[in-house]
Amino acid sequence: MDRFTGKTAVITGAASGIGAALVDEALQRGMNVVAADISGDELNRFVSSKDNDRIVALPTDIRSPDEVQALADFAFQNFGTVDYLFNNAGTCIYRKIHESSPAEFKQMLDVNLMGIVNAVWAFMPRMRQQATPGFIINTASLGGLLLSPGINAYCVTKHAVVTYSEALAEELAADGIDVKVTVICPGLVDTKLFRSVDAQRATLGADDFVAGESTLLPADVAALAFRQIAEGRFLIITHPQYAPLIRERADKFLADLPAG
């Protein structure tokens, strides 16, 4: 038995990709799972394939505060507590930032950022009152720490997720609320959110990828996430070879400060 056994997880974007892998990892660890996704048919097929009475499906559009509130009500009414809230759903539009329309920006912001805001607003009041510790895990991206030509509009939204998560973690700690926050920043992962590696390289340019970067399977990301959540990490980076670029970006900002 580990710290996850018998606990309840709510996972958005659960029907495919990293979300589906998080569901599988949670079930393997003996958790109860409320799986949410905007695609009801795909979600119901996925959950039915598990043949497991510890998972239930609730189709949810995370862009809707009312639907996310209904998801929270459902989870707490059926399981009593929500120990782990995985805000995983996301979307990406392949467009240079100056070519991204206001509607395209809004589409990504509504899912990538406001979906998390809606979830924290709906779940937090009861998570902070329950007797057991709570955990909020937000899926961002390496694009939340770096830029990537061709998808920089997406990077803007993921930078917002990282900042939101950091601020939330600090405020909860300062207020003595027993809810911890983790943000996952995946690199290349074999999901339908992003196209094949070859297609990405054709779109973004080979120079935008660190030499030797591997494409992870969603199961790899889920396993890493659970291990590092258990270790109490705030930031989970799936591709540590990007650390020099993250450091270089920070140094560039510091270099612009006036001397003295």
N, C-alpha and C positions, 0 to 999 in steps of 0.2 A: 504493500500500500504506500502511495506517495501523497504529496500535498494536494493532488488533484482528485484523487479517488473520492467519489460520492459528492463532489462539488457540482455546481451548475454553471454552464457556460452558455452565453448567448453569442451567436456568431452571425454577422451580416456578410452578404456576398458569399453565402455558404454553398451555392449550387455548383460551383466550379472553381478551378484554380487553387490559389492559396487558401481560400475559404473552405473549400471541400477538404483540403488536406488538414486544416485545423480541426474540422469536424472529425475526421478519421483519427487524428492524434488524440483528441479529447475522449472519444469513445474507447480507444485502446487503453487509456489511462483510467477508465471506469467513471467517467463523468456523465452527468445528464446534460443534454444539449438541446437548446432551442435554436433551430437553423432558420435563418431569414434570408430572403433574396427577392428581388423584384420580379424575377421570372418564376411564376408560380408552378407552371408545368414542369420546368426543368428541376426546380427545387423538390417537388413532390416525387418525381422519378428518382432523384438522387436519394432522398430520405427512405423511400420504399425499398431501394436496393440494399440498404443497410440491414434490414430485417432485425431491428434492435429496438426494444421497447424503451430505451433510455434516450431516444431522440424523437423530437416532434418538429414539424415544419409549420412556419407561419409566413406566407408570402407578405413581403413588406417593401414599400417604396420609402427608403430612408430620407428622401427629399421632403416627405410629408411629416410635419411634427405630429399630426394626429395619428398617422399609422405607426410611427415610432412609439408614441405613448401607448397605443394598443398593444404593441409588442412587449413593452415593459409590463403592462398590466397582466398580460397573458403569462409571462415568465414568472412573475412574483406570485400570481394566484395559483399556478400549477406546481411550483417548486419551492415557494417560501422565500428563498434567497436567490440572488444572482451574484455568484462569487467572481466570475470572470466575464467581462464584457469585451468581446472582440469586435471593434469597429473596423471591418476589413473591406467593405464594399468600395469600389473605386472605378473610375473611368478615365480614358485618355483619348484625346484628339490629336492626331499628327498634324501639327501646324506650327510654323514659325510664329514667334510672339507678335510681330507686327502685322501678321496676316490673320491672326485669330480675331474673329468677330466678337462683339459683346455677348451675343447669344451663345457662342461656343465657350467663352470664358464662364458665363453663368452656368452652363450645363455642367462643366467640370467642378466649379465651386460648389454648386448645389449638392453634388454627390460626394466629392472628396473632402470638403470641409464642413458644409452645413449638415451633411448626414451625421458626422461625429458630434457636432454641436447639438443636434436634435436628440441624439442618443444620450449624451451626458445630461442634458436637461431633463429627459424623461426618467432615466435610471438613477441618477445621483441621489435624489431625496431618500429613496428606500435603501440604497446601497450604504449610505452613511449612517443609517439608523439600525441596520441589521447587526446581529451579535458577532458575525464572522467578518474577517477582513475582506475587502473588495479589491479587485484589480481591473483596470481599464487598459486595454491594449489597442493602440491605434496603428493601422497600417499606413505608413507614408511611402517612402521610396528613397533610393540614393539621390533621386531628383529632388528630394527635400533638403539635401545638403550640398548639392552641386548643380551646375547647369548642364544642359544637353541640347545642343542646336537641333532644331527640328521638333522638339517637344517642350520648349521652354515655357509655354503657357501652362502645360501640365506641371512643370517644375514649380511654377509660382504657387499653384494650389497645394503641392506637397510641402513646400517650404512653410506654408501657413499651418499645415497639420503638425509639423515638427514644433513650430513656435507655440501653437495652441497646447500641445501635449506638455511642453516644457513649463509653460505658465501654469497649466492645471496642476502638474505635479508639485510645483513650488507652493502654490496657494493651498493645496490640500494639506501638505506637510506643515505649513505655517499655522494652519487652523487646527492642527491635531486630528484631522479626519483620517481614519484608517482605511483609506483607499489609495492604492499605489497606481502609478501610471507608467506604462512602457510604450515606446514607439518603435515599430519595426521599419527598417529602411532596406528593402530588398534591392539587389541589383537585377541582373538578367535572370528571369524565371520563366520557365516554359509554361505560359498560360495564354489563354485567348485574349487577355487584356492587351498584351503585346503580341505582335506577329512573330514569325520565325526570326532567328538571329540574322539570317541572310537578308531578310526583308528590312530588319531594323538597320543593319549596316548600310544597305542601299539607300535608306531614307535619311539616316543621320550622318553617314560618313564613317569609314573605318577608324579614323583618327579619334573619334569620340569615345572609343572603348579602350580600356586599359589592356595592354598586351597580356594574353594568357587568361583573360577573364572567362570563366566557365558559366554555362547556363545551368542553373540549379533546377531540380524538380520541385514542384510545390511541396511534396512530402519532406524534402530536405529542409525547406524553410520552416515548415510547421514543427519538425522535430527540434531544430535549433531554437525556435521561438520558445517552446515549452521549457527547454533546458535553461535558457537564459532568463526567462521569467522566474523560474524557481531560484535562480541565483540573485534575484533582486535587481537586475540591470534595468536602467532606464532606456538606453539606446541599444538596439540590436541591429548590427550591420552584417548582412549576409556575405559581403565581398570585402574582406579587410584590406585587400590590395589597393582599395581606393583611399586608404588613410592618407598617403602622401598628398593626394590631390585636395583632400579636405583641409589638411594642414596648410597647403600652399594657398588656398583661397583665404583662410583666416589671416595668414601672414600678409597677403596682399592688402587686406583692409587695414591691418595694423601699420603697414608701411606708409599709408596715406596720412597717419596722424602727424601733426606738427611736432617737431623735436622740442624737448624741454617741458 
